[in-house]
């Protein structure tokens, strides 16, 4: 999901937050539609979308747009006045519990706090400040021997507070393999172990050495997708096809479709929490918790997965891959890993894979095959290789994004224009949002460096919101493959291979 960028690198900053309409079951069978302000996608943004402030303010008169002065909970759960956080802070730490891949670890709340010893209040790293610096965690659980798969949303709380409701402890089948994905509404979310060995126990990674991915990080993703491949190969895990759109008759898009991707695909999660605006406490977003916490507001982490699962799929008459949510009594739920599994199963060529010019894959602002491959392995994607260098490079990524997404948007403009916008500050409907997102992605990926032309012309209103867009569907050809901007000295592209390993060895 595209977001505003640093003025130093990205002069145009049009994106705001993804507003996700969620239907939350309430007491007496009522359903309350809440607009959530979230973000997603790239690595840099600091603006707070006003819809988030309005939603929070309507629930609590004391809540503020920026999170400054928002009530936060003391260790006892009572509200206390918080000092205004540093307005330029965009980074937080997340404390990962011991044994994070176990049932006990999943049920232990993750804690959000400031970096370098800063408190949550001083840094703004509180879940009450979710629209700017909220963190979200999502697990996907696979029994590779039976193919049984499920999701679970571990809870994130502000450090020093208690959950509004204690998290549900999941029951994990023996031999399960767990992957944990992290999403963040700020810039850099740093993993910190609650114990000396917590990150090692979880096979957790936040980047390549000292070069962080930024918003996202992972635990055990590589091992999970290897186990999933093994289980699929032997007919145990059965991933449903994305199918065909009931509206257009065409193949449903996936998170690896060039009709959908932006400058930083495969990032952030679909998990949601409940926030009590009076105390700053959070709880898992379950049917029971929603009924028992009537004043709580659902909050979310925006992502390309949310764009697909909550907006584009419903518009096209498609259905995302769902599995029982162990944190919500087995109610079907989505996850980032499920979306990647379905994309691997269904996406026909050309397949969009995390590109080397994705900001989260850069090292010191340079392309890095090693970091790109690490990111890809954590989301189940094949490595960059010599064998497919002709097509798997930054220039071709830009070319395919332009040549496939432009005609998709143009052909379905009427359909998409009739759908709600994910981000009111970016576009006034789904079409203008996606058109503006494509326009920004062209710039953020530096596609002009490959002899390509931005196909989108956007009309903005006085508030900078896209209200119309014209799309040039002329097919383009990149003048270079971008290899000259690729691996640095001493780097070498790895061989493309699929690994199938016995899950008992993990």
Secondary structure, 3 states (H helix, E strand, C coil): CCCCCCCCCCCCCCCCCEEEEEEEECHHHCEEEEEEEECCCCCCCCCCCHHHHHHHHHHCCCCCCCCCCCCEECCCCCEECCCCCCCCCCEEEEEECCCCCCHHHHHCCEEEECCCCCCHHHHCCCHHHHHHHCEEEEEEEEECCCCEEEEECCCEEECCCCCCCCCCCCCCCCCEEEEEEEEECCCEEEEEECCCCHHHHCCEECEECCEECCCCEEECHHHHHHHHHHHHHCCCCCCCCCCECCCCCCECCCCCCCCCCCCCCCCCCCCEEEEECCCCEEEECCHHHHHHCCCCEEEECCCHHHHHHHHHHHHHCCCCCCEEECCCCCCEECCHHHHHHHHHHHCCCCCCCCCCCCHHHCECCECCHHHHHHHHHHCCCCCCCCCCCCCCCHHHHHHHHHHHHHHHHHHCHHHHHCCCCCCCCCECCHHHHHHHHHHHHHHHCCHHHHCCCCCEEEEECCCCCEEEEEECCCCCCCCCCCHHHCCCCCCCCCCCCCCCCCHHHC
